[in-house]
Amino acid sequence: QVQLVESGGGLVQAGGSLRLSCAASERTFSVYASRWFRQAPGKEREFVAGINWSGDSTYYADSVKGRFTISRDNAKNTVYLQMNSLKPEDTAVYYCNIGLGVEGAGESYIPDYDFWGQGTQVAVSS
């Protein structure tokens, strides 16, 4: 069973930054597409950012473009989400997802199978 462990969440003031990490137990992590989703209270889970297996293609939700950056270190089996210029509306539980299938990692990507982390809370105060 693949385990994904997120870290780096917390409380930050608007305009601040946080860096989320997601460490995978999967030895073949480097072949998986990696994505971040978030879910705010009372709302559906939404796509935030994605990165393909090699790291040379990235995808972002319009709401975070220019503020968030997704990256990965396959040697460390870890994917990151650097979040800058945070806004109160970024407050949510952030989930890491890795998936395997045809090439892709965007919002519409449907992997053959995937795994989820337990989530990490991000709270942005105004």
C-alpha positions as YAML, in Angstrom:
chain: A
units: angstrom
residues:
- id: 1
  name: GLN
  ca: [0.00, 0.00, 0.00]
- id: 2
  name: VAL
  ca: [1.41, 3.37, -1.03]
- id: 3
  name: GLN
  ca: [1.55, 5.95, 1.73]
- id: 4
  name: LEU
  ca: [1.62, 9.68, 1.13]
- id: 5
  name: VAL
  ca: [2.46, 11.96, 4.03]
- id: 6
  name: GLU
  ca: [1.82, 15.67, 3.67]
- id: 7
  name: SER
  ca: [3.45, 18.30, 5.82]
- id: 8
  name: GLY
  ca: [4.02, 22.04, 5.91]
- id: 9
  name: GLY
  ca: [0.52, 23.28, 6.53]
- id: 10
  name: GLY
  ca: [-0.29, 25.86, 9.16]
- id: 11
  name: LEU
  ca: [-1.69, 29.29, 9.90]
- id: 12
  name: VAL
  ca: [-0.34, 32.25, 7.99]
- id: 13
  name: GLN
  ca: [-1.39, 35.85, 7.42]
- id: 14
  name: ALA
  ca: [-2.63, 37.00, 4.05]
- id: 15
  name: GLY
  ca: [0.29, 37.72, 1.76]
- id: 16
  name: GLY
  ca: [2.44, 35.13, 3.45]
- id: 17
  name: SER
  ca: [3.94, 31.91, 2.15]
- id: 18
  name: LEU
  ca: [3.91, 28.23, 2.96]
- id: 19
  name: ARG
  ca: [5.61, 25.23, 1.39]
- id: 20
  name: LEU
  ca: [3.78, 21.93, 1.42]
- id: 21
  name: SER
  ca: [5.60, 18.64, 1.04]
- id: 22
  name: CYS
  ca: [4.28, 15.21, 0.19]
- id: 23
  name: ALA
  ca: [6.57, 12.25, 0.79]
- id: 24
  name: ALA
  ca: [5.69, 8.97, -0.89]
- id: 25
  name: SER
  ca: [6.58, 5.48, 0.27]
- id: 26
  name: GLU
  ca: [6.36, 4.25, -3.31]
- id: 27
  name: ARG
  ca: [9.75, 3.29, -4.74]
- id: 28
  name: THR
  ca: [8.54, 3.90, -8.27]
- id: 29
  name: PHE
  ca: [7.31, 7.39, -7.37]
- id: 30
  name: SER
  ca: [9.20, 8.82, -10.32]
- id: 31
  name: VAL
  ca: [6.76, 7.30, -12.82]
- id: 32
  name: TYR
  ca: [3.68, 8.78, -11.16]
- id: 33
  name: ALA
  ca: [1.98, 12.04, -12.01]
- id: 34
  name: SER
  ca: [1.59, 14.14, -8.86]
- id: 35
  name: ARG
  ca: [-1.15, 16.61, -8.05]
- id: 36
  name: TRP
  ca: [-2.39, 18.79, -5.23]
- id: 37
  name: PHE
  ca: [-6.07, 19.25, -4.48]
- id: 38
  name: ARG
  ca: [-7.80, 21.23, -1.77]
- id: 39
  name: GLN
  ca: [-11.13, 21.20, -0.03]
- id: 40
  name: ALA
  ca: [-12.55, 24.14, 1.84]
- id: 41
  name: PRO
  ca: [-15.35, 23.73, 4.40]
- id: 42
  name: GLY
  ca: [-18.66, 23.17, 2.68]
- id: 43
  name: LYS
  ca: [-17.09, 22.96, -0.76]
- id: 44
  name: GLU
  ca: [-16.09, 20.18, -3.12]
- id: 45
  name: ARG
  ca: [-12.51, 19.08, -3.50]
- id: 46
  name: GLU
  ca: [-10.82, 21.03, -6.28]
- id: 47
  name: PHE
  ca: [-7.69, 20.70, -8.36]
- id: 48
  name: VAL
  ca: [-4.85, 23.05, -7.46]
- id: 49
  name: ALA
  ca: [-1.74, 22.00, -9.36]
- id: 50
  name: GLY
  ca: [-0.19, 19.04, -11.13]
- id: 51
  name: ILE
  ca: [3.20, 17.90, -12.39]
- id: 52
  name: ASN
  ca: [3.98, 15.05, -14.73]
- id: 53
  name: TRP
  ca: [6.31, 12.19, -13.88]
- id: 54
  name: SER
  ca: [9.43, 13.89, -15.21]
- id: 55
  name: GLY
  ca: [8.68, 17.34, -13.89]
- id: 56
  name: ASP
  ca: [8.82, 19.06, -17.25]
- id: 57
  name: SER
  ca: [5.07, 19.74, -17.46]
- id: 58
  name: THR
  ca: [3.10, 21.60, -14.83]
- id: 59
  name: TYR
  ca: [-0.56, 22.55, -14.58]
- id: 60
  name: TYR
  ca: [-2.37, 25.06, -12.38]
- id: 61
  name: ALA
  ca: [-5.87, 26.11, -11.50]
- id: 62
  name: ASP
  ca: [-6.56, 29.64, -12.66]
- id: 63
  name: SER
  ca: [-7.07, 30.72, -9.06]
- id: 64
  name: VAL
  ca: [-3.46, 29.95, -8.11]
- id: 65
  name: LYS
  ca: [-1.53, 30.72, -11.30]
- id: 66
  name: GLY
  ca: [1.37, 33.03, -10.65]
- id: 67
  name: ARG
  ca: [1.22, 32.43, -6.88]
- id: 68
  name: PHE
  ca: [1.75, 28.68, -6.45]
- id: 69
  name: THR
  ca: [4.53, 26.51, -7.84]
- id: 70
  name: ILE
  ca: [4.53, 22.72, -7.93]
- id: 71
  name: SER
  ca: [7.79, 20.82, -8.13]
- id: 72
  name: ARG
  ca: [9.12, 17.36, -7.42]
- id: 73
  name: ASP
  ca: [12.32, 15.64, -6.36]
- id: 74
  name: ASN
  ca: [12.16, 12.07, -7.60]
- id: 75
  name: ALA
  ca: [15.34, 11.17, -5.74]
- id: 76
  name: LYS
  ca: [13.50, 11.98, -2.51]
- id: 77
  name: ASN
  ca: [10.10, 10.62, -3.60]
- id: 78
  name: THR
  ca: [8.65, 14.02, -2.74]
- id: 79
  name: VAL
  ca: [6.41, 16.58, -4.39]
- id: 80
  name: TYR
  ca: [6.20, 20.17, -3.20]
- id: 81
  name: LEU
  ca: [3.75, 23.03, -3.42]
- id: 82
  name: GLN
  ca: [5.23, 26.47, -2.84]
- id: 83
  name: MET
  ca: [2.41, 28.86, -2.02]
- id: 84
  name: ASN
  ca: [3.09, 32.59, -2.12]
- id: 85
  name: SER
  ca: [0.85, 35.63, -1.77]
- id: 86
  name: LEU
  ca: [-1.65, 33.56, 0.13]
- id: 87
  name: LYS
  ca: [-5.23, 34.77, 0.38]
- id: 88
  name: PRO
  ca: [-7.97, 33.91, 2.88]
- id: 89
  name: GLU
  ca: [-9.76, 32.03, 0.10]
- id: 90
  name: ASP
  ca: [-6.80, 29.63, -0.06]
- id: 91
  name: THR
  ca: [-7.85, 28.29, 3.33]
- id: 92
  name: ALA
  ca: [-8.54, 24.56, 2.94]
- id: 93
  name: VAL
  ca: [-7.28, 21.10, 3.61]
- id: 94
  name: TYR
  ca: [-4.67, 20.33, 0.96]
- id: 95
  name: TYR
  ca: [-4.35, 16.79, -0.34]
- id: 96
  name: CYS
  ca: [-1.54, 15.15, -2.25]
- id: 97
  name: ASN
  ca: [-2.40, 12.71, -5.02]
- id: 98
  name: ILE
  ca: [-0.23, 10.50, -7.19]
- id: 99
  name: GLY
  ca: [-1.54, 8.62, -10.16]
- id: 100
  name: LEU
  ca: [-0.42, 6.31, -12.91]
- id: 101
  name: GLY
  ca: [-1.81, 6.18, -16.40]
- id: 102
  name: VAL
  ca: [-1.36, 7.89, -19.71]
- id: 103
  name: GLU
  ca: [0.74, 11.02, -19.80]
- id: 104
  name: GLY
  ca: [-0.74, 14.03, -18.04]
- id: 105
  name: ALA
  ca: [-1.27, 15.68, -14.68]
- id: 106
  name: GLY
  ca: [-3.83, 18.39, -15.25]
- id: 107
  name: GLU
  ca: [-7.28, 18.90, -13.83]
- id: 108
  name: SER
  ca: [-8.89, 16.54, -16.32]
- id: 109
  name: TYR
  ca: [-6.29, 13.81, -15.95]
- id: 110
  name: ILE
  ca: [-7.83, 10.47, -15.03]
- id: 111
  name: PRO
  ca: [-5.21, 7.98, -13.90]
- id: 112
  name: ASP
  ca: [-5.72, 4.24, -14.11]
- id: 113
  name: TYR
  ca: [-5.23, 4.21, -10.36]
- id: 114
  name: ASP
  ca: [-4.14, 6.70, -7.78]
- id: 115
  name: PHE
  ca: [-3.40, 7.27, -4.11]
- id: 116
  name: TRP
  ca: [-4.25, 10.06, -1.69]
- id: 117
  name: GLY
  ca: [-2.59, 11.54, 1.34]
- id: 118
  name: GLN
  ca: [-4.40, 12.32, 4.56]
- id: 119
  name: GLY
  ca: [-4.35, 16.07, 4.00]
- id: 120
  name: THR
  ca: [-2.76, 19.05, 5.70]
- id: 121
  name: GLN
  ca: [-4.62, 22.12, 6.91]
- id: 122
  name: VAL
  ca: [-3.78, 25.55, 5.52]
- id: 123
  name: ALA
  ca: [-5.42, 28.55, 7.15]
- id: 124
  name: VAL
  ca: [-4.90, 32.10, 5.89]
- id: 125
  name: SER
  ca: [-6.02, 34.95, 8.10]
- id: 126
  name: SER
  ca: [-7.00, 38.36, 6.75]
...
